[in-house]
């Protein structure tokens, strides 16, 4: 891609906690050195009164924010929005979130397969009490709120060891069959075309004989945080050597990431993968999150800055193509530049990344 020919302004609209974790000084400095200024969008002021921005990076929800984004795009048709609110909303429902995984068409490689755990949705108490609703599930199960909007409530989950404890839950919920996975979860970060897989400690395996003695349920917030914040089996983790755990095949992970990015029309997300210990080469996607905690990812500043540059450079190239299509005149001819020396002299067109 061609180099960016001027400074660019990216406005970011993030909740306070997300802003504190993501907008680090190191990211601001690196982006600035590469011609990109990160500018805070004041959420207590109308978006239409702020800017101008070449790109809007956001993780805010609600009808009012969607209207503000639409109005801003109408007024500034050249702005790039990362990502489309309509595409993001698919991840707010834990059923539609994983349905896209089942629809992916990816060629098998070396016998490796992927899918999702068996799961059902329970919308009301009456259905929860009806044994026929969940009789096809094998315990234990993980109970998750149906809505995944990033709130503290949406992260509250339970590992339910027996059907007697289902009465403690409050619908609407998703019941996802727990699959033994060696106490390791793989978190895959996606930033545009960049894919990074890391491994974290997870819930310990549950044996058939142990299941009978456990009973009850365990409440936790995030699977990958359980090992450090809510330990339930210290002996298990002491015996486990995370460093010795084999990573999933990179090609399989990259193919899934590319497929999800194209199907969901999203650029910023991560997905959690486990390896089914019963079938060593079968991998299950258990969760997808929009705009995750990238600051935890190694060299996140470089990865995100490269992504910003790619988005903005692609925008310039599209503008140049549109100009040629409309006028028949190459942009470099208007500026007197030779090949690779064109500078933007016109800023028209419309781009929504992920739409």
Secondary structure, 3 states (H helix, E strand, C coil): CCCCCCCEEEEEEECHHHHHHHCCHHHHHHHHHCCEEEEECCCCCCHHHCCCCCEEEEECCCHHHHHHHHHHHHHCCCCEEECCHHHHHHHHEHHHHHHHHHCCCCCCECCEEEECCCEEEECCHHHHHCHHHHCCCCCCEEEEECECCCCCHHHCEEEECCHHHHHHCCCCEEEEECCCCCCEEEEEEEECCEEEEEEEECCCCCCHHHHHHHCCEEEECCHHHHHHHCCCCHHHHHHCCHHHCCCCCHHHHHHHHHHHHHHHCCCEEEEEEEECCCCCCEEEEEEEEECCCHHHCCCHHHHHHHHHHHHHHHHHHHHHHHHHHHHCCCHHHHHCCCCCCCCCCCCCCCEEECC
